[in-house]
């Protein structure tokens, strides 16, 4: 049974998030429905990141197992046709080995948050960025963000209903910078807690407005207390931009180790 890796782009505004749910439309459902229309198969789509309602993606990754060995180009084109008119696009599709899993094989996830920092209301970008009127000091925000770099207990920046087994995560990269009236936050980690990025952005906004400083962010982090977090940023400005993976050789080696472990336990 061939496995396909797909790279997905979507506008999160119409969706109740990535993961399939009852009585609401999600990105996962749109793609699974497209697969059904394409080849008649009912599949469960695996995804690298379970983005929330209103969150966007320019580089989400998922995998699909199909019974027939279709050319990857055919799968991409068929899914794009059947996903219409929903704002979901398959940017790339490739065959991959059985050891590949879009979620568990990921080594790093990259997110970008976009703030439109201007007095005038948004027009074209409504739902695609967070509109913040007070002028933000992006340099101060970037300096304070470095407190979050490294391996920490991120309980302060974790949703109360987060299902992760541990609040400990390693922030490998985080930066804040300005381009004209737009302020961006970019961060990278192997995995993130529920609402972690939006919580960090909302806290750093306080720094940008001069209400908090770098020490306040450090104190909030060390508190390991959700109530110490600043207001959570809206989902509108959050984008999953890229997911990194091991090489095919590393995936195969991992699969072999797993198969050998099954023999031992048996």
N, C-alpha and C positions, 0 to 999 in steps of 0.2 A: 504494500500500500504506500504510494508515494506521499511524501510530506512537502508542503510548499510554505516558504517563508514569504510573507507579504508586508510591505511597508505602506502604512495608511496615513492619509491626511484627512482631517475633518474639522468642520466648523461645529463647535460644541453647543451652540445656542439652542437648536431644536431638541437636544437630547437630554435625557435624565442620566447622563453619564455613559461610560463604556459598557459596563456589565449588564447583562440581560436581567430585566425585572418585570413583574406582572403589571399589566395595565398602563405601561408607559413605553415610549420608544427609546431605544438605546442604540449605540453604534454597533455593538456586537450583534444585536438582532438584525439590523439592516444588512450586514455582511452575510450572516447565516441564511437569511432569506434570499439573498442574491445567489448563494451557492445552490440552494434548493431549486431556484428557477433555472439556473444554468445547467445542472446535471442531474437534478432529481434526488440528490443525496441530502439527508438530514445530518448535519455535523454540529459539533460543539467547538466553537472557535476559541483558541488559546490566545491570550494577549499579554504583552509585556507590562502594561500599566493600566490600572483600573481608574481611569480619570473620572472625576466627579461631574455632576451636572453643570453644563456651561463651560467646561474646560475644553480647550482645543488641542489639536495635535498636528504637527507637520512631519513627524517621524515616528509615529506609533508602529509597533511591530507585532504581528500575530502569525500563527501557523495553522495550517489546514491539512487534514489527512483526507485524501480522496481515493476511491476504489480504482478509478481508471487513471492511466498514466497520460495525463494531458500535457501538451507543451506549456511551459510557464507563461508564454506570451498570450496563449489562448485563455488561460485562467484569468490573467490580469484584465484583458479586454472584456471578457464575459462579465466579470464581477463589476467592472466600471459601468457597463451597460445596464446591469440589473440593479445597481445601487441607486440609479437615478429615480426620482429627482432629489433624493436626499443628498445633503452636502458632504458626501463621503467619496474619496478617491483612492484607488489603489495605485500608488506611485511606482511600485516595483514588485515583481514576483519572481521567485527563483526556487528551484528544487533544492532540497536540503536533506541531510542524512537523518536517520531515525533517532539519533542522539540529541538532535536539536529541539529545544523547547523555548518558545519565545519569552516565557517568564523566567524559568529556572536557569537557562543558559546565559542570561544577561549578566554582564560584568559591570555595566555602568549605565545609568540613565541620566539624561540631560534635560533640564527644564529652563525655560525663559519666562520671565514675568515682565509685562509691558504696562507702564504707567504713562498716560497722557497728562502732562503737567502744564495745564493752561487754564486761563479764566473762562474762555469761551466754551460753550457746551459741545459735546461730540455730535457729529452727524454721521459720516460714513463708518466711524469706528465704534458705534454703540454696540456693546456686547463683545467687542474685540480687545478692549483695553480698560483699565481702571482710570476713571477721570478724577484727578486730584487737583484742586484749584490752588491751594497754598504753594508757593514756590519751595521746591525741595532742594536740599544741599546733597547732591549725589555723591560728592567726595566724602562727606561726613558719613553717609550711609554705607559707602564702600569700606571705610575704615572700621566702622562698628561691625560690619558683617564678618570681618576676619576673626572675631571672637567665636563665630560659629564653625570655623574651619577645624577639621580634625575629628577625633572620635569622642562623642559625648552622649550623655543621657539627654535626649531631646523631649522629655516628658512635657516641658513647658510649651512646646510647639506641636503637640500631638492632640488630635481630636479625642474627646473623651470616649468615643465609641470605636477607636482604632483597634483593629483586630491583630496587629503585629504582636508577636510573642515577646519582643523586647523593645524598649524605647531607645536602645543604644544604636546609633548610626554613625557612619564616618562620612563627613562632608569633605569631599576631595577637592572641590573648587567652589568658590562663591565670589561674585564680583557685582558691583553696581556701577553703572556709568550712564552718562547723558549724551543724547544726540538731539540737538535743538530742543524741542519741547517734550521729547520722549525720554523717560528714564527706564532703563532695563536692569533687571536682576537676572543673572545667569548662575546656575548651580549644578553640580554633578555629584552623584553618589551611586553606589551599587544599588541601593534601594532607599525609599523614603517612607516616612510615616504618613498616615492619613492627615491631610491638611497641613503638613509640615511646611511646605513652601509658602503657602498663603499666610500662614501664621508668622513666618519669618518676615515676609514682605510687610505685613501690617505693623509689626514691631519696628522695623527699620524706617517705616514712614514717620514714626514719631521722632526718630533721630533726624530725618530730613527736614522736619518742621521745626527742629530746635527744642522740642519738648523733652526728649531723652538724649543721653549721650552714650558713648561707648561703654562706660562702666554700668549704666543702667541695663544695657543688653546683656552684659556679662552676669549681672546680678539675677536677671530674669532666667537666664540659662541655668545657672547654678541652683536656682530655687527648686527646679524639677517640679513645678507646680503650674498647672494650666491657667490658674487665675493670674499668674505673673506675666502672661503674654499680652501683647498689645492687641488691638482690634484686628480680627482676621480679614485679610484682603478679599475682595470679591473674586469669584472664579473667572470673570470676563478676561482678565489679562494673562492667564496662565496657559502655557503651551508646552506639551511634551515634544521636544525637538529632535531627539536622537536616542537610540539605544545601541550600546556596544555589546559585542559577543565574542566568545572564544572562537578560535579557528576551527575549521572542520575536523582537523586532526585531533585537536584537544577534545572536541565533542565525542568523537569516536572512542578515544581513550577513556573518557568518562563513562560512556555507555558500557564498555568492556568491564570496567571496575564494578559498575552496578550489577552487571550480569553475573560476575564472579561472586559478588556478595550474596546474591540470591542462591547460588549453588551451595555456599557455606552454610547459610541459615536453613536450607532444606535438609 
